[in-house]
Amino acid sequence: MQNTINTISIVVPVYCGKSSLHQLCQRLKNSLETNFLSYEIILVNDACPENSWEVIKEICLKNNFVKGINLSKNFGQHYAISAGLSYAKYAWVVVMDCDLQDLPEEIPNLYSKALEGYDSVFAKRYIRNDNWIRRLQSNLFYKIFNFLTDTEYDSTLSNFGIYRQTVIQSILKMGDAVKFFPPMAQWVGFKKTTLIVKHNSRPMGKSSYSFAKLMSVALSTIISFSNKPLKIFVWFGFFMTFLSFTVGTLYLLMTLRGYFKVAGFPSLILSIWFLFGVTILETGVLGLYLEKTFNQVKRRPVFLVTDEININTN
């Protein structure tokens, strides 16, 4: 591993970004060659259905500073990031998306900020150039995430940022089966800050993250990072027990005083169905935690690589 201060690795997960890769690599080269002694661009193909691997191979054959990694199947964006991080060899590491919304021209600014004495500099998208539906989905995602994990994660932050190699190695040591890069980068600590950067509108295509996929990521991440959902149901159970005892005592007193002539069939059925539904929901949440525990103890690799290009060059 090379630790020269002005060397940098750029990790880019690739999924449905085939049309932007040539421009991305050229703009990265222009931004990096005047600011860094050595650099590398690591493109991780996450089984892109557009066959981006062919484009990555073409770029790698023409540029030995571009490294290509091909995963055996679609593991997901944050697993592809983990794969790229495991290959990054230079003192500083930038993580960014492949769709050109993260601007390569902002990397020198992030690096300058890091040289002020920071280990992590997170790019803060002060003005997000996404459509209102995408912004709404993202805001809802982080509100749910923050509430259920007792964190204050800023929705204007994303994967884009620059990180010292010591931070990256700490992230790689985390044995979580579920990977979600932004909170992992926050969790490891070290000296960190944010820097406001420009956020470009998507030049082509659309995000691969639907609302359903965002919620699925949120559910998996929340269960992996927090036990708060279990605590909520414990307190809800205490509340329902207290409520049942109070209402039961009230009904008993009212029955002894002759207020009820006929047993309340509707209230009985509603109570049974309500408590039955709550019980199933609680069992389901517990089952999700057991599933994550099961996946964790299996200790399967979080990604598998089938092809590598230019890994030993530079």
C-alpha positions in Angstrom: 0.0 0.0 0.0 1.4 3.4 -1.0 1.0 6.2 1.5 2.5 9.2 -0.4 0.4 12.1 0.7 -0.7 13.3 -2.7 -1.8 9.9 -4.1 -5.4 9.0 -4.5 -7.7 6.1 -5.5 -11.2 6.8 -7.0 -13.8 4.0 -6.3 -16.8 4.0 -8.6 -19.5 1.4 -8.5 -21.1 0.9 -11.9 -24.7 0.0 -12.6 -26.7 1.4 -15.5 -24.0 4.0 -16.2 -22.5 2.6 -19.4 -23.1 5.8 -21.4 -21.2 8.1 -18.9 -18.1 6.0 -18.3 -15.9 7.4 -21.0 -16.7 11.0 -20.1 -16.3 10.2 -16.3 -12.8 8.8 -16.7 -11.7 11.6 -19.0 -12.9 14.3 -16.5 -11.4 12.4 -13.6 -8.0 12.3 -15.5 -8.2 16.0 -16.1 -8.9 16.8 -12.5 -6.4 14.4 -11.0 -3.3 14.6 -13.1 -2.4 18.2 -12.1 -3.1 17.7 -8.4 -1.8 14.2 -7.5 1.5 12.4 -7.9 -0.2 9.1 -8.6 -3.8 8.1 -9.0 -6.0 5.2 -10.0 -9.6 4.9 -11.0 -11.3 1.7 -9.9 -14.5 0.9 -11.8 -16.6 -1.9 -10.2 -19.1 -3.5 -12.5 -22.0 -4.7 -10.3 -23.5 -7.0 -13.0 -24.9 -4.1 -14.9 -27.6 -5.3 -17.3 -26.3 -2.8 -19.9 -23.1 -4.9 -20.2 -21.0 -2.0 -18.8 -18.1 -4.5 -18.4 -17.3 -4.3 -22.1 -17.0 -0.6 -21.9 -14.8 -0.9 -18.7 -12.5 -3.3 -20.5 -12.2 -0.9 -23.4 -11.3 2.0 -21.1 -8.8 -0.1 -19.1 -7.0 -1.3 -22.3 -6.4 2.3 -23.2 -5.6 3.6 -19.7 -3.5 1.6 -17.3 -4.5 3.9 -14.4 -8.1 2.6 -14.7 -8.7 -0.7 -12.9 -11.6 -2.9 -13.8 -13.4 -5.2 -11.3 -16.2 -7.4 -12.4 -18.5 -8.9 -9.8 -20.1 -12.3 -10.3 -23.6 -11.0 -9.8 -25.5 -7.9 -8.7 -24.6 -7.6 -5.1 -25.8 -4.0 -4.7 -24.2 -0.6 -4.8 -22.7 -0.6 -1.3 -21.2 -4.1 -1.7 -19.7 -2.9 -5.0 -18.2 0.0 -3.0 -16.7 -2.4 -0.5 -15.2 -4.4 -3.3 -13.6 -1.3 -4.8 -12.3 -0.2 -1.4 -10.6 -3.5 -0.9 -8.5 -2.8 -4.0 -7.7 0.9 -3.3 -4.0 1.3 -2.5 -3.3 5.0 -2.2 -3.2 7.4 0.7 -6.6 9.0 0.0 -9.7 7.4 -1.4 -12.7 9.0 -3.0 -16.0 7.2 -3.4 -18.4 8.6 -6.0 -21.2 7.5 -8.3 -20.8 6.8 -12.0 -23.7 9.0 -13.3 -21.8 12.3 -13.3 -24.0 13.9 -10.7 -20.9 13.8 -8.5 -18.6 16.2 -10.2 -15.0 15.0 -10.7 -13.9 18.7 -10.7 -14.9 18.9 -7.0 -12.3 16.3 -5.9 -9.3 18.8 -5.7 -11.6 20.9 -3.4 -12.3 17.9 -1.2 -8.6 17.1 -1.1 -7.7 20.7 -0.1 -10.2 20.6 2.7 -8.8 17.2 3.9 -5.3 18.7 4.1 -6.5 21.1 6.7 -6.3 18.1 9.1 -9.3 16.0 8.4 -9.5 12.2 7.9 -12.9 12.3 6.2 -14.5 15.0 4.2 -18.1 14.4 3.2 -19.5 16.2 0.1 -22.6 18.1 1.1 -25.1 18.7 -1.7 -26.4 22.1 -0.7 -28.7 22.2 -3.8 -29.7 18.8 -5.0 -30.4 18.6 -8.7 -32.9 15.7 -8.5 -36.6 15.8 -9.3 -38.9 16.5 -6.4 -40.0 12.9 -6.2 -36.5 11.7 -5.8 -35.8 14.3 -3.1 -39.0 13.4 -1.3 -38.1 9.7 -1.3 -34.6 10.5 0.0 -35.8 12.7 2.8 -38.4 10.2 3.9 -35.7 7.4 3.8 -33.4 9.4 6.1 -36.2 10.5 8.5 -37.2 6.9 9.0 -33.5 5.9 9.3 -32.6 8.6 11.8 -35.7 7.9 14.0 -35.1 4.1 14.1 -31.4 4.3 14.6 -31.2 7.3 16.9 -28.8 9.1 14.6 -28.8 12.5 12.9 -27.6 11.5 9.5 -27.8 14.4 7.0 -29.8 13.6 3.9 -27.7 16.1 1.9 -24.7 13.8 2.2 -24.1 10.7 0.1 -21.3 8.3 -0.9 -19.3 11.2 -2.4 -16.4 12.2 -0.3 -12.7 11.8 0.4 -11.3 9.5 3.1 -7.9 8.8 4.5 -6.6 5.2 4.0 -6.8 4.6 7.8 -10.6 5.4 7.6 -11.0 3.0 4.7 -9.2 0.2 6.5 -11.4 0.7 9.6 -14.5 0.4 7.4 -13.2 -2.7 5.8 -12.6 -4.3 9.2 -16.3 -3.9 10.0 -17.8 -7.4 9.8 -21.3 -6.4 9.0 -23.1 -8.7 6.5 -25.2 -5.7 5.5 -23.2 -2.9 3.9 -24.3 0.7 3.8 -21.3 3.0 3.1 -22.4 6.5 4.4 -23.3 5.5 8.0 -20.3 3.1 8.1 -18.0 6.0 7.2 -19.7 8.0 9.9 -19.6 5.3 12.5 -15.8 4.6 12.4 -15.2 8.2 13.6 -11.9 9.9 13.1 -11.7 13.7 12.4 -14.4 14.5 9.9 -16.1 17.5 8.3 -18.3 18.4 5.3 -17.7 20.6 2.3 -20.5 22.1 0.2 -20.1 20.9 -3.4 -22.1 21.4 -6.7 -24.5 18.6 -7.5 -25.1 18.1 -11.2 -28.5 17.1 -12.7 -28.6 13.6 -14.1 -27.4 13.9 -17.7 -29.1 10.7 -18.9 -31.2 7.8 -17.6 -32.8 7.6 -14.2 -31.8 6.4 -10.7 -31.9 2.6 -10.2 -33.3 3.3 -6.7 -37.0 3.1 -6.7 -39.0 4.0 -3.5 -39.5 0.3 -2.8 -35.8 -0.4 -3.2 -35.0 2.6 -0.9 -37.3 1.3 1.8 -35.8 -2.2 1.4 -32.3 -0.8 1.9 -33.6 1.2 4.9 -35.2 -1.9 6.5 -32.0 -4.0 6.1 -29.8 -1.2 7.3 -32.0 -0.2 10.3 -32.1 -3.8 11.5 -28.3 -4.1 11.1 -27.5 -0.8 12.8 -30.1 -0.6 15.5 -32.3 -2.6 18.0 -34.7 0.3 18.4 -37.6 -1.5 16.6 -37.4 -4.3 19.2 -37.5 -1.7 22.0 -40.5 0.0 20.4 -42.4 -3.2 20.5 -41.3 -4.0 24.1 -42.7 -0.6 25.2 -45.8 -1.1 23.1 -46.3 -4.5 24.8 -46.0 -2.8 28.2 -48.5 -0.2 27.1 -51.0 -2.8 25.8 -50.7 -4.8 29.0 -51.4 -1.7 31.1 -54.3 -0.7 28.9 -55.7 -4.2 28.9 -55.5 -4.3 32.8 -57.1 -0.9 33.1 -59.9 -1.5 30.7 -60.5 -5.0 32.2 -60.8 -3.6 35.7 -63.2 -0.9 34.4 -65.3 -3.5 32.6 -65.4 -5.7 35.7 -66.6 -2.9 37.9 -69.2 -1.9 35.3 -70.4 -5.5 35.1 -70.8 -5.8 38.8 -72.9 -2.7 38.8 -75.1 -4.1 36.1 -74.2 -1.8 33.2 -73.8 -4.7 30.7 -76.8 -6.9 29.9 -75.3 -8.6 26.8 -71.6 -9.5 26.1 -70.1 -7.1 23.6 -69.4 -9.4 20.6 -68.0 -6.6 18.3 -65.5 -5.3 20.9 -64.4 -8.8 21.6 -63.7 -9.6 18.0 -62.0 -6.3 17.3 -59.7 -6.8 20.4 -58.8 -10.3 19.3 -58.0 -9.3 15.7 -56.0 -6.2 16.9 -53.9 -8.1 19.4 -53.5 -11.0 16.9 -52.2 -8.5 14.3 -49.8 -6.9 16.8 -48.5 -10.3 17.8 -47.8 -11.3 14.1 -46.1 -8.0 13.5 -43.9 -8.4 16.6 -43.0 -11.9 15.5 -42.2 -10.7 12.0 -39.8 -8.0 13.4 -38.1 -10.6 15.6 -37.9 -12.9 12.5 -36.1 -10.2 10.6 -33.5 -9.8 13.3 -33.0 -13.6 13.4 -32.6 -13.6 9.6 -29.8 -11.0 9.8 -28.2 -12.9 12.6 -28.4 -16.1 10.5 -26.8 -14.4 7.5 -24.1 -12.9 9.8 -23.0 -16.2 11.3 -22.8 -17.9 7.9 -19.9 -15.4 7.2 -20.4 -15.6 3.4 -18.3 -13.2 1.4 -20.1 -9.9 0.7 -18.9 -9.9 -2.9 -17.3 -12.2 -5.4 -15.0 -11.1 -8.2 -14.8 -12.9 -11.5 -12.5 -10.6 -13.6 -9.8 -8.0 -12.9 -8.0 -5.7 -15.3 -4.9 -3.6 -14.6 -4.9 -4.4 -10.9 -1.1 -4.9 -10.8 -0.2 -1.9 -13.0 0.9 1.6 -11.7 
